[in-house]
């Protein structure tokens, strides 16, 4: 069953750019990876971050600067942006995990706002203009990324690799400990686990993968801007995760696809897009308590239980 599902997803990714605009598909995959990375915290560790835009946007700035100003190839730009997000995640995580609940969320939001103002004032970010015209270059010296179709398949490979890594993390012994912390932290402590160490590692992994998504987005749009580090970006990734299904592997990706497509196809409504998004969010929270994928998964489990019973 899992092999059949994987084959179907692979076939869909291969065929998709021949029926849908590749740039929009790449945008969906970048935000889907971002949402899946974010989901490692609230979905599996029980930590709600309101500052994940700093990793997504910070990595995009570093990647853009590395490629455009320093002249490095795109793969090294992605590595530089991802490494920066990991280092920033280590610092922010070490500060934030000292608090719990809403206090943890507020600490991440405050640090993200500080980082936003840093990006606004730093000389290399070009302020409100951002870093524009980032060259796509030649990936690994073999693939010309100026061609949208070639870039699409590179982004698809990065997306699949990122989601596969998240799947491996979640279904590893480390992932089981994260779930134990989410469900009953005092019990996890009583069993001898260093809870703060596990939380910090989960935070760094989530920040790293968010940075990978932000770095990849730079190659797609050839731009790093303040929008990527603003607090609304953190809000969007929370919305994507809740709509798709928190605590599921593909739920955040589905939520990201819904939100991104809505923004593209409803752009003619202007500011009303936010109102429509809000209505959909209220509907999902009211009707699909576990998110779209979460409810589908729960229904399948109930059906299986009835059949076995």
Beta strands, then each sheet from edge to edge (+ up, - down):
strand 1: 131-132
strand 2: 138-139
strand 3: 143-144
strand 4: 223-224
sheet 1: 1+ 4-
sheet 2: 2+ 3-
end
